[in-house]
Amino acid sequence: MDMTGSTVLITGASRGIGAAAARAFAAAGANVALAARSGDAVADLAKELGADRALAIPCDVSRYWELAAAVDACVQTFGGLDVLINNAGVIEPISHLADSDPEAWDQVIDINLKGVFHGMRAAMPVMIKAGGGSILTISSGAAHNPTEAWSHYNASKAGAAMLTRCIDLEARDKGIRAIGLSPGTVATEMQREIKSSGINPVSKLDWSDHIPPEWPAKALLWMCGPGGDDHLGGEISLRDEEIRRAVGLSG
């Protein structure tokens, strides 16, 4: 997949899937805008990828104006925005619903759901004006099945999946390609947090059961090409062996 000349904005780009995606898209020739609350981490990653091709943007996705400013920075620096990857997400604090802290529960919704909406809302007018673009959102099996002590995460991911469907209904004819990616369990810091909770079967998985973040990064790149066209408005799962083969993944 040749992304030369394209501009990609990635939220949650400081580590995990976001950082792996930044490296994958940069290697494919894209300009990459790296948005995350950890300004130092994205600055280091931008330096690694090259100052002429990477832009570090300290950004809290729960605040719309910060994502709107990130989109503006893409336009001003690189001339436009072709791909938005809604990757930023949190799962802490893990707790049963009856014991949950309402403010902490709200904060997860602010990041995982409202943060996705903020990115979509900020990016779509720019993309539509330019004739189209791709909006890829990291989904989860948790969007479709309840998980013990994850009510905030389940609800937020289900809402984000519906936002993808809404975009497809409203803007496919305007050139917007909206697709979700459910990667399965990935070897990231989030899995360490899940493991330490000791709650539900996911926390019992061995580290070797998780796929590397480079796999969903490669899938996101593939989704920007013709392979993603059959899944517009829907969701691609890396648990699907046919998808893994199509993307070029093994194991």
ABEGO torsion letter per residue (X at the ends): XBABGBBBBBBGAABEAAAAAAAAAAAAGBBBBBBBABAAAAAAAAAAAEAAABBBBBBBAABAAAAAAAAAAAAAAAGEBABBBBABBBAOBBBBAAABBAAAAAAAAAAAAAAAAAAAAAAAAAAAAAGEEBBBBBBBAAAABBBBGAAAAAAAAAAAAAAAAAAAAAAAAAGBBBBBBBAEBBBBAAAAAAAAAGBEAAAABBAAABBBAAAAAAAAAAAABAAAAAABGBBBBAABAAAAAAAGBBX
